[in-house]
Amino acid sequence: MEGLNLKQIKGCYLKWDSLTTNNYRSTGWTDKKTQNRLFKCASKLFKNKKGTNTLLDIGAGLGGFYIWLCKNGYSINYHGIDIIEEFADRCRAQGINVLCKNADQITRDYDYSVAIGTFHYMTFDCTNPYAVIARLVKRIMKHTRQSFFFTLVRHGFGEYHTWTLHQIDSLLKPYTDTNIDITDNEYLITINK
């Protein structure tokens, strides 16, 4: 993926994973409460808990969103991708459908797509984070039939690029049906078709 230091991103996650046995910490979450709050926000995409909708989870990690969906009564045709082969292998060993791919390798269409806490890791040590994320959003929207939910850092995460509302407005300009929710630390963004 042009403009990204994938080796550095993978190394960071694998280091976290080696330091902890908690799934949410292994994938960079600061706490379980934040992870659950964002998963609940993302689940609002689905009009029904049961159905045949397809979901692509970009940066699936250890399958946390899939596990959360199952625990909360959702039945969805889940597909995850992650750039870390070890994480994808561990997911598949638990019966969670996650492949080792990056967003540039998406070839099929999905009803919904999510990138929860994914994009801010993609912008560290990146010379033009806006261009990288704009290209990824465009690529993902090309393969999303209904809605795409993603998060961007608002402030407070060290090396990661922080976003202003002006940058987000510019990022979303090509899309007509969007929603932005603002929390203390992040922007929660939904693009609908």
Sine and cosine of phi, psi and omega as CSV:
sin_phi,cos_phi,sin_psi,cos_psi,sin_omega,cos_omega
0.00,0.00,0.89,-0.45,-0.08,-1.00
-0.85,0.52,0.71,-0.71,0.07,-1.00
1.00,0.05,-0.08,1.00,-0.03,-1.00
-0.92,-0.40,0.58,-0.81,0.08,-1.00
-0.99,-0.13,0.99,0.14,-0.08,-1.00
-0.88,0.47,-0.58,0.81,0.01,-1.00
-0.88,0.47,-0.67,0.74,0.02,-1.00
-0.92,0.39,-0.67,0.74,0.02,-1.00
-0.88,0.47,-0.75,0.66,0.02,-1.00
-0.86,0.51,-0.71,0.71,-0.01,-1.00
-0.86,0.51,-0.64,0.77,0.01,-1.00
-0.89,0.46,-0.76,0.65,0.01,-1.00
-0.90,0.45,-0.68,0.73,-0.01,-1.00
-0.91,0.41,-0.55,0.84,0.08,-1.00
-0.91,0.42,-0.74,0.67,0.04,-1.00
-0.84,0.55,-0.69,0.72,-0.04,-1.00
-0.89,0.46,-0.61,0.79,-0.02,-1.00
-0.95,0.31,-0.34,0.94,-0.06,-1.00
-1.00,-0.05,-0.17,0.99,-0.10,-0.99
-0.58,-0.82,0.37,-0.93,0.11,-0.99
-0.94,-0.33,0.00,1.00,0.02,-1.00
-0.99,0.11,0.83,-0.55,-0.03,-1.00
-0.82,0.57,-0.70,0.72,-0.07,-1.00
-0.92,0.39,-0.58,0.81,0.04,-1.00
-0.95,0.32,-0.57,0.82,0.01,-1.00
-0.86,0.51,-0.49,0.87,-0.05,-1.00
-0.96,-0.29,0.33,0.94,0.17,-0.99
1.00,-0.04,0.00,1.00,0.02,-1.00
-0.96,0.29,0.64,-0.77,0.01,-1.00
-0.98,0.21,-0.54,0.84,0.04,-1.00
-0.38,-0.93,0.37,-0.93,-0.04,-1.00
-0.92,0.40,-0.56,0.83,-0.02,-1.00
-0.88,0.48,-0.71,0.70,0.03,-1.00
-0.90,0.44,-0.70,0.72,0.02,-1.00
-0.85,0.53,-0.76,0.65,-0.01,-1.00
-0.90,0.44,-0.62,0.78,0.01,-1.00
-0.88,0.47,-0.70,0.71,0.00,-1.00
-0.94,0.34,-0.59,0.81,0.06,-1.00
-0.89,0.46,-0.66,0.75,0.02,-1.00
-0.89,0.45,-0.67,0.74,0.04,-1.00
-0.88,0.48,-0.70,0.71,-0.01,-1.00
-0.91,0.42,-0.56,0.83,-0.05,-1.00
-0.93,0.38,-0.26,0.97,0.04,-1.00
-0.92,0.39,-0.22,0.97,0.09,-1.00
-0.86,0.51,-0.60,0.80,-0.15,-0.99
-0.99,0.10,0.81,-0.58,-0.02,-1.00
-0.96,0.28,-0.50,0.87,0.01,-1.00
-0.77,-0.64,0.55,-0.83,0.06,-1.00
-0.95,0.31,-0.49,0.87,-0.01,-1.00
-0.94,-0.35,0.62,-0.78,0.03,-1.00
0.25,-0.97,-0.06,-1.00,-0.04,-1.00
-0.95,-0.30,0.27,0.96,0.00,-1.00
-0.88,0.47,0.53,-0.85,0.06,-1.00
-0.97,-0.24,0.58,-0.81,-0.02,-1.00
-0.76,-0.65,0.74,-0.67,0.16,-0.99
-0.95,-0.30,0.85,-0.53,0.03,-1.00
-0.96,-0.27,0.96,-0.27,-0.04,-1.00
-1.00,0.04,0.84,-0.54,-0.11,-0.99
0.98,0.18,0.73,0.68,-0.11,-0.99
-0.91,0.43,-0.35,0.94,0.01,-1.00
0.86,0.50,-0.83,-0.55,0.00,-1.00
-0.99,-0.17,0.38,0.93,0.08,-1.00
0.98,0.18,0.39,0.92,-0.06,-1.00
-0.84,0.54,-0.66,0.75,-0.01,-1.00
-0.93,0.37,-0.65,0.76,0.06,-1.00
-0.87,0.49,-0.72,0.70,0.01,-1.00
-0.88,0.48,-0.69,0.73,0.02,-1.00
-0.88,0.47,-0.70,0.71,0.01,-1.00
-0.85,0.52,-0.72,0.69,-0.01,-1.00
-0.89,0.46,-0.71,0.71,0.00,-1.00
-0.89,0.45,-0.41,0.91,-0.04,-1.00
-0.97,-0.24,0.32,0.95,0.16,-0.99
0.99,0.12,0.23,0.97,0.03,-1.00
-1.00,0.05,0.61,-0.79,0.10,-1.00
-0.81,-0.59,0.94,-0.35,-0.09,-1.00
-0.58,-0.82,0.48,-0.88,0.02,-1.00
-0.99,0.16,1.00,-0.07,-0.18,-0.98
-1.00,-0.01,0.70,-0.71,0.12,-0.99
-0.71,-0.70,0.82,-0.57,0.04,-1.00
-0.89,-0.45,0.46,-0.89,0.15,-0.99
-0.73,-0.68,0.53,-0.85,0.06,-1.00
-0.47,-0.88,0.52,-0.86,-0.02,-1.00
-0.99,0.14,-0.12,0.99,-0.04,-1.00
-0.98,-0.21,0.94,-0.34,-0.07,-1.00
-0.86,0.51,-0.62,0.78,0.00,-1.00
-0.87,0.49,-0.64,0.77,0.02,-1.00
-0.93,0.38,-0.70,0.71,0.02,-1.00
-0.87,0.48,-0.67,0.74,0.03,-1.00
-0.88,0.48,-0.69,0.72,0.00,-1.00
-0.91,0.42,-0.61,0.79,0.05,-1.00
-0.89,0.45,-0.77,0.64,-0.03,-1.00
-0.88,0.48,-0.56,0.83,0.04,-1.00
-0.90,0.43,-0.40,0.91,0.05,-1.00
-0.99,-0.11,0.08,1.00,0.00,-1.00
0.99,0.11,0.27,0.96,0.01,-1.00
-0.99,-0.14,0.79,-0.62,-0.09,-1.00
-0.98,0.22,1.00,0.04,0.04,-1.00
-0.77,-0.64,0.77,-0.64,0.03,-1.00
-0.94,-0.35,0.46,-0.89,0.08,-1.00
-1.00,0.10,0.99,-0.14,-0.01,-1.00
-0.52,-0.86,0.28,-0.96,0.20,-0.98
-0.92,-0.40,0.16,-0.99,-0.11,-0.99
-0.88,0.48,-0.43,0.90,0.03,-1.00
-0.94,0.35,-0.23,0.97,-0.04,-1.00
-0.99,-0.16,0.14,0.99,0.04,-1.00
-0.94,0.34,0.78,-0.62,-0.02,-1.00
-0.83,-0.56,-0.33,0.94,-0.01,-1.00
-0.94,-0.34,0.20,-0.98,-0.02,-1.00
-0.99,-0.12,0.50,-0.86,0.01,-1.00
-0.76,-0.65,0.46,-0.89,0.07,-1.00
-0.91,0.40,-0.70,0.71,-0.05,-1.00
-0.75,-0.66,0.47,-0.88,0.11,-0.99
-0.71,-0.71,0.55,-0.83,0.08,-1.00
-0.69,-0.72,0.52,-0.86,0.16,-0.99
-0.65,-0.76,1.00,0.08,-0.13,-0.99
-1.00,-0.07,0.94,-0.33,-0.01,-1.00
0.95,0.31,0.30,0.95,-0.09,-1.00
-1.00,-0.07,-0.72,0.70,-0.18,-0.98
-0.92,0.39,-0.51,0.86,-0.03,-1.00
-0.93,0.37,-0.46,0.89,0.07,-1.00
-0.96,0.28,-0.45,0.89,0.01,-1.00
-0.96,0.27,-0.25,0.97,-0.06,-1.00
-0.98,-0.20,0.02,1.00,0.01,-1.00
-0.99,0.16,0.65,-0.76,-0.08,-1.00
0.86,0.51,0.62,0.79,-0.05,-1.00
-0.89,-0.45,0.75,-0.66,-0.08,-1.00
-0.97,0.26,-0.48,0.88,0.01,-1.00
-0.66,-0.75,0.97,0.24,-0.07,-1.00
-0.86,0.51,-0.59,0.81,0.00,-1.00
-0.86,0.51,-0.74,0.67,-0.02,-1.00
-0.89,0.45,-0.64,0.76,0.00,-1.00
-0.89,0.45,-0.76,0.65,-0.05,-1.00
-0.93,0.37,-0.66,0.75,0.03,-1.00
-0.86,0.52,-0.67,0.74,0.01,-1.00
-0.91,0.41,-0.66,0.75,0.00,-1.00
-0.92,0.39,-0.68,0.73,0.02,-1.00
-0.87,0.49,-0.71,0.71,0.02,-1.00
-0.87,0.49,-0.70,0.72,-0.01,-1.00
-0.89,0.45,-0.71,0.70,-0.03,-1.00
-0.92,0.38,-0.67,0.75,0.01,-1.00
-0.89,0.45,-0.52,0.85,0.05,-1.00
-0.86,0.51,-0.49,0.87,-0.06,-1.00
-0.94,-0.35,0.30,0.96,0.01,-1.00
-0.89,-0.45,0.83,-0.56,-0.04,-1.00
-0.99,0.11,-0.53,0.85,-0.09,-1.00
-0.87,-0.49,-0.91,0.41,-0.10,-1.00
-0.57,-0.82,0.50,-0.86,0.06,-1.00
-0.79,-0.62,0.83,-0.55,0.02,-1.00
-0.93,-0.36,0.75,-0.66,0.08,-1.00
-0.50,-0.86,0.27,-0.96,-0.01,-1.00
-0.87,-0.49,0.53,-0.85,0.12,-0.99
-0.74,-0.68,0.54,-0.84,-0.04,-1.00
-0.96,0.28,0.74,-0.67,0.03,-1.00
-1.00,0.04,-0.73,0.68,0.07,-1.00
-0.17,-0.99,0.30,-0.95,0.23,-0.97
1.00,-0.05,0.28,0.96,-0.02,-1.00
-0.85,-0.53,0.78,0.63,0.16,-0.99
0.79,0.62,-0.93,-0.36,-0.12,-0.99
-0.97,0.25,-0.22,0.98,-0.07,-1.00
-0.98,0.20,0.54,-0.84,0.03,-1.00
-0.92,0.40,0.74,-0.67,0.10,-0.99
-0.98,-0.22,0.55,-0.83,-0.14,-0.99
-0.95,-0.32,0.56,-0.83,0.13,-0.99
-0.98,-0.21,0.31,-0.95,0.06,-1.00
-0.88,0.48,-0.58,0.82,0.04,-1.00
-0.87,0.49,-0.70,0.71,0.03,-1.00
-0.90,0.44,-0.65,0.76,-0.01,-1.00
-0.93,0.37,-0.67,0.74,0.08,-1.00
-0.84,0.55,-0.68,0.74,0.02,-1.00
-0.91,0.41,-0.66,0.75,0.02,-1.00
-0.88,0.48,-0.60,0.80,-0.09,-1.00
-1.00,-0.03,-0.06,1.00,-0.07,-1.00
-0.79,0.61,-0.63,0.77,-0.01,-1.00
-0.93,0.36,-0.17,0.99,-0.11,-0.99
-0.92,-0.38,0.67,-0.74,-0.11,-0.99
-1.00,-0.02,-0.48,0.88,-0.06,-1.00
-0.90,-0.44,1.00,-0.10,-0.04,-1.00
-0.76,-0.65,0.35,-0.94,0.07,-1.00
-0.63,-0.77,0.70,-0.71,0.05,-1.00
-0.82,-0.57,0.84,-0.54,0.17,-0.99
-0.95,-0.31,0.63,-0.78,-0.06,-1.00
-0.90,-0.44,0.80,-0.61,0.11,-0.99
-0.93,-0.38,-0.09,-1.00,0.01,-1.00
-0.85,0.53,-0.65,0.76,-0.14,-0.99
-0.91,-0.41,-0.25,0.97,-0.09,-1.00
-0.56,-0.83,0.28,-0.96,0.16,-0.99
-0.98,-0.21,0.74,-0.67,0.06,-1.00
-0.96,-0.29,0.90,-0.43,-0.18,-0.98
-0.87,-0.49,0.73,-0.69,0.09,-1.00
-0.82,-0.57,0.75,-0.66,0.12,-0.99
-0.91,-0.41,0.82,-0.58,0.01,-1.00
-0.95,-0.33,0.51,-0.86,0.09,-1.00
-0.99,-0.16,0.00,0.00,0.00,0.00
